[in-house]
Amino acid sequence: MVVAAVGMVLDGVRVLDVSTGIAGPYAAMLLADFGADVVKIEPPAGDPARSLPGFAVWNRNKRSVALDERSESGRRRLDEFLAGADVCIVSQPQTALVGSLLDPTRLSATYPHLVCTHMPPYTPTDVPWHGGAESHALLSAQAGPACRQASFDGGPVDMVFPVLLYVQAQWAAAATVAALIDRQRSGFGQVVSVSGIHGVVVSSVGQLCLVPTEPGLPTDVGPGGRHPCYTTYQGSDGRWLFMAALIPKFQANAFRVLGVGDLFADERIRGVPSRLVLPENRGWVRQLLSDAFRTRPRDEWLSLLEQGDCPAGPLGDRDCWLDHPQVLANGLRTELEDPDRGPVVMPGLPLVLTATPASIARAAPRLGQHTNTATPWPARPSPDGAPPLTSRGPLAGFSILNLGTILAGPYAGALLAEMGADVIKVEGPDGDPFREAGFVYNRGQRGLAIDLRSKAARDAFDAMLRRADALLDNSGLGVLERLQLDYPSLMRVNPTIVTMSIRGFGERGPMASRPAFDPVLQAMSGMMTAQGGDSDPVLFTIPVNDIAAGTLAVLGVCLGLFCRTTTGVGQRMWTSLVGCSAMMQSGELVRFAGRLPAQRGGRDFRGPTALDRFYQAGDGWLRVQAPDGARSRVADLLGSLDAPVIEDAELAAALGEALASKSVAEALAWLSAAAIPAAAARTGVDLIADPALTELELFATDHLKDGTPYYVPNRYARFSRTQEQTTFRAPGIGEHSREVLAEAGVSTDEIDVLIDAGVLKQGQPFVPAAIQNYR
């Protein structure tokens, strides 16, 4: 059922995009795609990112105004735009903005109606590398993802697409809409900080659960990761596939299809699936499975695994992904006529709102294309009184039922809880099969364990549904219909409900009904082969598509709630892993005549050039990223090289030798003195000990069952007026069943009957026994 369209959800919202680079413009693009009027303010020389192919994607649907903020006329015009804007997106750190018109503190005080979305490269206040420019490579080193990536030798790995910046952008767009929802209720805007380090934490939350007293998980486990049932294999024809048997059900199915016997019965596994990942077991298990796969061609195995109910997918070519039938069937490819580039093919938007659909109507503008035609908006009135402060997030007061399992669905619920929503995790009495290993993705939610196949239990659930604002799921196609939880059924109970579904392969096309896991889409979309280059394909340790689906689902819920508060209309919405796999490679997949090939990696990829790569110092690693034109400067540093004629390999060898003789701290000081940006390659434990990150409350301390302390990600953003201050934890199975049903008006006697019938479970608080990482 489709609700009648009521226009685009952000019609009338005015956004001033003063950001540069990738993350800020990408966030503004998402707002523009859903109807916001976005004016991109650029300096006379333009956004430096205009030279990047992805600029054509990240700046679509915008108008460009070129002005010089240093001139009196430029400042006056910028001030006029700010007075009429609802949102201003800024990407410089606070230290670089003090005293300027764009200082977030000044913006909030001068324009109390304004939502200032602050998206600096590292923390809100500062950037630790020389120059302070946005850099995915330096962020990945400084904040740890490079050192957490599985590889052959265990050293840091340079990612060939800026996943951290893409996630930062999607999460910032969601946080911005949440702040707009709060403004509808309070009248006041605020500063929303989603910095580069926040993008890292949101991207890497599963890898940032840390027990400092235990050694870190080794990364020298091969580029396919440490789990032998969740990795890449080659068929007899040498072609690669990814087998995604993450949970015991799929593992048993895989063993049966491969004909290797019941490995759970092996005395080394002893019926405990998690023992498959132990260092003493994963080698022989992987070899056994590898030998089996080598007996048949890849496509034959894919067919057998599908028949045997084990998710898997072929390794694809990134350059062909936008032409894949499943991408096309779900409308995930867009073509525009670009004023500078000619015809451009790019990813469409993987977030579908049925009542207020997005529109990709205009190509990225030429520099200053609208300077003479874009007049500042009429000034917004200032709200009366003092801005209210609260210890709850901007979505406080909204109730969300979360039926999500495994990763993307639960994580979307955790992020919504971070914004202050009351999120109920709804699962069967036996629990989500990934709830212990993936407990961090459930934090902040209350737990309801109920069998929705039972008529009596469903009646109790409907009492909650009547009071809910939104329902979230990541079920396969047809599941909600069988449970009578599809949108038409839900509307009969709650006519203004907002629903958000996360699909695997979308809702249309030949693969729509198949189950999908993040790495299956990593494989099919070409992410793995692009990172591996001429070497073995690489499973990204960050579950790229799951994280993207989670953040886009949060954006969808916020857009749905924003629409409902302004129009009274609820709606059905959905996103998909297949859509995320295209949008998370937006700068790499975009095509137009004359564009240079997108970067490819290689074996334990350190970086593309001698001046843009990782180097090993005497006591660790560091990432160097010299700007264009710095070749002579580096040659002068080294002292004996002729910069114009030196080969890249010779320069890399010389620089590597020089850096190897220094400590990381000495190397960073040496490079910084020569104005060469560089960052240390750090680990999660380094982040915990960093005072600048402690101030941001990025981590909280908790305890395992045996009392061992561990750290878990805590705050994912900063809201200047509506900062959530609760330290969250994951719920036990049904820990809050009585509580949430009683709040919905279900009587104690009715609850007791449901528990006695076994269709409702009242559980205990959850305390993890160990910190697991399947990747």
N, C-alpha and C positions, 0 to 999 in steps of 0.2 A: 504494500500500500504506500502511495506517495502523497504527501501533504502538498496542497497547492502552494506554488512558489510565491514568496512575498518579497522578491528582490534579493539583492546580495546582503549578506549579514552585516557587513561593515559600511554599508551605504551611509554617507554623511560623516564618517570618521575621517579626520584630517591628520595626516602623518607627515612630519618633517624629518626626512632622512639625511642627517648630517654625517653619517658614518662613511667609512671607506673600507676597502678590502673585501672580505668574503662574508663574515658572520653577520655584521650589521645590515648590509644590503640584502642578504638572504632573508633575514627576519622581516625587513620592510617589504620584500617581495611577497612573502606569505600574507601579510596584511593587505597588500594591494590586490592580490589574486582574489581575495574575498570582499573586495569592493571599496576598501579605503582609498581615499584620494592621497596619493603619496607624491610629494615633491622632493626630489633629490637635490640637495644643495651641494655644489661642487666648487672648489677653488678654480681660478681661471685656467690652470693647467690640467684640471680634471682629476677625478679619482684615479690614483695610481693603478688600481685594478682594472682600468679600461683595457690594458694590454693583455689581460687574461681571457681565454676563450669563454670561461664561465660567466663573465660580465654580462653576456647576452641573456643569460638565464636569470641571474640574481637581481637584475634591474629592469625586468620586463614590467609592464603596466605602470611605469612611473613617468613623471615629468622631470626634466633637468633644468635647473636654474644655476647659472654660474655667477658667483659674486666673490668679491675680495673682502673677507672679514676684517682685514687690516685697515680698510678705508672707511671713512665716516659714512658714506652712502651705503656701503656694503653692510655695515653694522646696523644702520637704520632699517634697511630692508629686511635683514635677518630678524631683527626685533619685531617687525610687523608680522612676519610669518609666525613667529613664536606666539604672539598674542592670540592668534586665531587657531593655533594647532591644538589637537587633542593629545597627540603623542609626538615626542621628539626622540630620535634614536641617535646616540652619540657613541663613538668608539674609542676615543682617546682616554688614557688614564686620568684620574683626578689631578695628579701632580701637573699634568700638561695643560689642564683646563682652568686652574686657579686664576681668577681675575678676568676671565673671558666671559662673553655672553653665554657660553655653553657649559659653564661650570654647573654640574647637576644640582649642587646646593643652591646656587643662585637661581637656577631655573625653577626649582620647587618653591622658593620664596617669592619670586617675582610673578610667577604664573601658577597660583595654587590649584587651578583646574587641570594642569598639565601632567600627563604621565611621561616622565623622563626615563627612557629605557637606556641604561648605561651598559655598554658591551665592550669594555677594554680588553686588551690582549691577554692579560694575566690576572692580576687582582684588581679590584676597583681603584686602588690608590697608585699602584706602581707596576713597572715592568722590569724584570731583572736583567734583561739583555740590552746591549748598547743600541741606542736609537729608539727603542720602544715600539717598533712597528709590529703589526699583527704578523705572526709566523706560526703556522701549524707545526713545522719541524721543530722549532725551538720550544714551543709549548709542549709537544709530545715528549721532548727530552726532559725539560724542567719539571714537568708534572708526573712523569713516570710511565705513560703508556708504551713508549719505545722499549723500555727495559722489561715490560711484562709480556711482550710478544713472543710466542713460541718460535724457535728457530733451530738450526743445526748446532751452532756453537754457543748459544746462550747470550750473545752480545746484543746490544740494542739494534732495533730494526726500524728503518725509515719507511713510513707509510706513503703509498703513492697517490692517495687522495685524502683530502683534509677532513676526515670523519669527525674530528673533535669540533671543528668550526661549524660544520653542518648541524651537529647536535646542539651546540650552543645557540645557533640561530633558531632552530625549531622550539627549543625550550624557552628562549627569550620571547618569541612570538606568543607562546601560550601564556607566559607570565604577564605580558603586556595586556592581553585580552582580559585576564583575571583582574588586573588593576583597573581596567575600564569598567568591569562589572562592579567592583567596589565603588568606583566613582559614581556610577548610576545610583547607588544607595546613599553614599555619603556626600557627594558633590565635590569631593576633593581628589586631586591626583596625588602622585607620590613618585619617588625615585625607585625604579626597579633595577637592581644590579644583577646582571647575568654575565659575569666575566669569563675569560678563557678558562680559569681554574674551575669555575662552576660547570662549564661544558665538559671538562675532563671528568669531574666527579659524577655527573649524570651519565656520561658515556661508560664509565669504568666501575660503576657501583659494585658489581659482583666481584671485581678484582681488588677492591679497596676495603674488604673486610679482612683485618690484619691482626694476627697474634704476634706482637713484637718479640716475645720470648721464644718463638719457634722460628726455624730457618724458613726463608721464603721458598715458595714452590719453584723448582728448577725450570728454566725455560729452554734448556738444551735437549728438548724432547722431539725435535723435528718440526718442520713447518706445519704439519697436520695436527699438532696439539698432542696432549698427553693421553687422551681417552681413546683406546683402540677400537671402540664401537662408534666413535663420533669423529670420524676423520676421513681422509682421502685414501682411495685404493685405485690400482690399475688393473684393467682386464687383460686378457691374453693378447689383445690387439694394441696394448700400450696406452689406451685412452683412459682418462681419469673419471672417477665418480666420487661423490661424497655420500657416505652412509651416515645417517643421522639417528642412530639407535641410542638415544640419550637415556631413556627410561627402561626398566627391566622388561616390560612387555615387548617393546621393539627389539631389545637385545635377544630375548628368547626366540622371537620370530626370525631374526637374522641368522642365528646359529642353525636353526632348522633349515632355512633356505640354502645356506652355504654348505650344509651337510657336515658340520664339524662336531656334532654331538652336543650334549647339554653341558656347556662349560660351567654352569652354576654348580653342577654336581662334582666338578673337579676338586680334589682335596685342597688345592691351593686357593680356590675361590670360596669353598665351603658354603655355598648358597647365599653369599653376601655380595650383591652386585657392585658395591663400591670397591670391593677388593680387585676388581678388574683394572683399576687405575693405579694400584700400588706399584712402586718402581720394580719390585721383584716379579710382578705379573704382566705388566703392560707390554713388555718386549715379546714374550712368547705368545701372548694372545694376539698381538698385532701380526706376528710372523705367521701364525696359524691361519688367520683370516686372509692375510695377503696371499699366501700360497693357494688358498681356495679361490680367491678372485682371479688368480692367474690362469685358471683352468677354462674360462669362458670369456668371450668378448664382452666389452663393457655394456653394450646395449641389451644383450641377453640377460645380464645380471640385473639391470635396471627393471626389466620386465618381470623377472622372477621376484625381485624384492617388492615391487608394487603388488603383485598377486599375493605375496606372503605377508602383507601389511607391515612393511618396514620402510619408513621414509628414506628416500635417496634421490639424488639428482646428478645429471651430467655436468662436467666442467665445461663452461661455455666461453665464448669470445666476447669480451667487453664491447668491441666495436660493432657487434651484431645485435646487441641486446634490445635496442629501440625498434628493431624489426621483428622481434619475436612475436608469434601469434598471440601469446597470453598478454603481452604488453599492449599490443594493438587492440585486442578485444576489450580491454578495460579502459581505453581512452587515455593511456599513459604516455602518449607521444603527441607533441604539439609542433606545428610548423608556423613560422611567422616571417614576414618580410622585414628584415632589419635595415635601418637607414645606412649603416656603415658596412654591414657584412653581407647583405643580400639575403637570399633564402636561408633560414636557420631552422634546423631540426633539433628539438630539445625535449627533455622529460616534461610531461604534464604534471598536474598536481594530484598526488595520491590520496587526497582527502575529499570525500564526497559528502556534501550536505544536500539532502533531497529537497528541502523546502527553500534553501537559500544557496544555490550552487555557486561555485567559483566561476570566474571567467578570465581566460588568458587572451586578451584582446589586442594589446599593444606591445610592440617590440621595445627593447631597451632604447632609450633616447640618445640622440647625438649630444655631445657636450654642449650645454647651454641652449639646447633646442627650444626651450620654453622661457628663456630669460626675459624676452620682451612681451610675452603673452600671459605668463602666469602672474596674476596679481595676488597679493597676500589675502588670506581669508579674513572675513570680518572678525573682530576680536571676540573671544568668548568671555562672558561675564564671570567675574570672580565670585566664588562662593562666600557666603557670610560666615562669620564666626571663626573660631580656631579649628584647625584640622584635627579630627579625632584620631587618637592613637589606640592601638589594640595589640594584645599579645597573641592574636589569632591571625591566620592568613587571610588574603582577600576573598576567599571562597567560603569563609565561615558562615554557617547557617544553611548551606546546601547539603543535601543527603544523596549519596550515590551508592547504588548497589553494584557490586563488582563480581561478575561470574567468571572472571578470567582465570586461566590456569597456566602453569609452566612459567612463562617469563613476561612477554609483552603486556598481556592483560593485567596480571598482578602489579607489574611495575607502573603502569598507567595509574592504577589506584593509589600506589604509594606516592606518586608525584602529586596527585590531586589532594591527598592528605597533607602533603607539605604546604599546599596553598590554603589549608584550613578547612577543607571539606570533610564532612563525616562520611567516611567510606566504609562500607560493610563488605568484607570478603565472604562471598557465598560459595560454599563447596559442599560436596557430599559428605556423609558421615565418616568415610574413610580418608577424606582429605585430598588435597591437590598432590599428585605424585611427586612434584618437584618442590614441595613446600619446605622440606628441611634443607636440602642442598641450596635452594634458592630463597632462603628465608628473608634475605635483605630486600627482595622485590615485593614483600608483603608488609613492610614496616608501615606503621601509622594507621593501619586498618583494624577494624573490629571484626571478630570471627563469628560467622554463623554457619553451622554444619547441619544441612537439611537435605532430605531426599525429595526433590521436587517432582518425582514421579508419583508420589503419594498424594491423593486428593486432599486429605486432611492437612498435610504439610503445605500443600500449595495454597490452601485457603489462608493459612497463617502467613505465608509469604506475601500473598496479595494484600494483606493488611499493611505490610511494610511498603509494598509497591505503591499503594495509594498516597503515601506520604513522601515518596522519593521524588527527587528532581531529575535524576538521570540513572540509566542502567548501562553498564559496560560489559562486553563479553569478547572473547576471542574464539568462539566456537566455529566448527566447520559448517559448511552450508547444509541446511536441513535440520541441524540439531535443535535450534530454537523452535522451529515449527513442530517438531515431535514433542517438545516439552510445552507447547502452547505459550512460548515466551517470545514469539515473533512480534513484530511491531503492531500489526492489527490487533493481536490478542492483548498486548500491553495497553494499547489505547483504550480498549474497552474497560480497563481497570483505572487507568490514569490518562485522560485525553491529552494532557500537555507534557507527557513524559519525553525526555530527550534520551535517545539511545545511540550508543557508539559501539560498532562492531569492528574487530580487527580480523581481517581475513588473511589467509595464506596466499592463495593465487588470485585473489579478487573475487568478484561475483559473476563474472562472465568469462567465456572462453573455454577451450578444450580441457584445461587443467583445473578449473575452478573448484571441483569437488574433491581434489586431492589434498591430503594433509601436507602442511609445509612447515619446515623449521628454518630458522635463521640461516644456518650454513648451507642449506640446500639452495637458497636464493643467493648467498654469497657465491656458490659454485656456478649456478646457471647464468648469473648476470655478468660473469667475467671478473668479479672482484679478485678471486683467488688466483686466476691465471695472470692477471695484470700485476699483482704483487709478486708472484713468483718469477715472472719473466721467462727466461730460458731454462730456469731450474724448476724444482717441484712446486706445485701450487701451494698457496699459503692460506690456512684458516686464520682469519683475524681473531685474536684473543678477545677483542671487544665484540660482543654480539651485535654487529652493526645494524642489521635490519630489525631485530627485536627492539633495540633501544630507540631507533627511529620511529618504529610503529608505536611504541609507548608514548614518546613525546608528541607525535602527531595526533594520537588519540586524545591526549590531554588538551591539545589545541582545539580539537573537534568538540570536546565536551564544553570547553570554555566558550567557543563560538556559539554552540547550541544554547547554552545558558544565557549568553548575552542577547541572543535573538529572542529568547522566551521572555526575558525581562522587559524588552522593548515592544514586542508585538503580541505576547501571549501565546505564541505558536511553538509547540514542540516539534520535533522532527527526528527522522532516522538518519544516521550518518555511518560511514564506514571508511576504513583505510585498509591497506594490505601490505604484506611483506614484498610482494612483487612490485608494487608502486614505490615502496621505500628503496628497493634495490636500484631503481632508476634515479630517484631524486637524490639519493646519497652518493651518486656519481655524476651529479648534474654538470659540473665543470669538465668532467672527463668524457661524457657521452655527447655533449652538444656538438653539432656538426654544421659546418658551413665551408664554402669554398676557400681554400688557402689556409685553414687552421693547421697549426703544427700538431703532430701526433701527441696524444696524451701520454704522460710519463708511464713507463713500465719499470718494474723492479728487477729482482734477480735473487740469487742465493744469498740469504742473510743480508738483504739490501741495506747498505750504509748511506746511500744518497747518490744523486745523479752526477755530481762533478767534484773536482778536487776542492773547490771552495764552498761546497754545499753538501756536507756529509758529516758522519760521525768519525771521530778519531779517538784512539786510546791514549790516554795520558798515563803517567806513572802509577797513579792510584785509582783509576777509573776512566770513564768515557765522557766525552763532551761532543756537542753538536755545533759545528761551525756553519754559518750562513752569511758569507760575505756578499755585499751588494754588488750590482753591476758596476764595473769600472774599478773594482778593488784588486784586480790581479797584480798590477804594478806595486800597490801598497804591500801586498803579501810577499811579493818577490823581494822588496826592499827589507822587509822584516827578516826574511831568510838570509839575505845578504849576498848570495853568490849565484843568483838565477837571473837570466835574461827574460823578463816577463813577456815581451812580444813573441818570442819563439819557443818558449818552453812548452812541452807537451803536457796534457792534463795528468797523465799517469806519473810523469816525472815530478810535477808540482805536488801531487798527492803524496808521493814517497818522501819528498823533502819536508813537507809540512808535517807528515806523520812522524818522521824522525825527530823533528824539533819538539813536537808536542809530547812525545813519549818520554823525553828527558825532564819533563816538568810535572808537578802535581796538577790536579784539575784546577785548584784555586790559582796557582801560578799561571797556568795556561790561559785561564779566563782573564786575569789581570793583564797579561801580555797582549792578548788580542783586543781587549777593550781599549787599551792605551793607543792602539792603532785604529780605533773606530771600526773594529770588526765584530759584528754581533755573534755571540756564542752563548751556549747554556750547558750546564752540567747535565749529564744523564742520571736522573735520580730514581729512587725506588719509593714504594709506598711508605716505608718506614721513615724515609727522609722527609716525606710530606708531614707525617705526624709530628715530627720534631721541629717543624718550621714555624717560628713565632708569627709570621705574617699570615699563615693559614690558620693558626690557632685563633687569632683574632676574628676570623671569619666564621668560627664555629663549624668548620667543615667536617669534623669528626666528633663522635661521642664515644664514651667508654661503656662497655657492658661486660658481662661475665659468662663463660661457658658453664656447663653443668658442674664441672669439677672446681669451679671458682677462678679459673684462669681468666685474667682480663683480656679483652680484645677491643679493637677499635672498629667502628662502623661509620660510613658516611652519615652525616647529620643534616646539614643545611645545604640546599641546592641553589639558593638564590637569596638576595637580600631585598626586602621591601621596607622602605623608610618609615611608613606609617602602620603597616599591617604585617609585621614580622611574626611568623609562627615561632613560638618559643618552646613548644613541647618537645621533649626528647622522646622520639618514637621507638617502638619495638614491634616485632612481628607477633601476631596473635597465635594462640594455640588453636587446634581444630575445635571449633565451636566454643571457644573461650567465652564469647559474649552472647551465646544463643538466647539464654533467658532474658538477658538485659535488653537486647534489641527488639525481641518480640514483645516484651512487656511495654516498651516505649510505643510500639505500634498498636497497643490496645488488646493484645492477646492475653487472656487470663492465665493465672498460674495453673489452674486445673487443666486448661487446654494444653498448656506447655507440658505438664506432667504426662498427659495422655500421649502426646507425640513422642516424648522420650521413652516411655514404656513400650511404645509400638516400634521403636528402633528407627524411626524416620527423622528424629532430631537428636543431636548429641550436644550435651553440655560438657565442654572440655576444660582443661587447665591451661595456665599460661605456658607459652613455649619458651624453652631455653635450649639453644643449640648445644649439641655434644661436641661438635668440631666445626671448623671452618673448612668447607669443601670448595674446590674450584675444578669443575669438570673440564675446563679448557686448558 
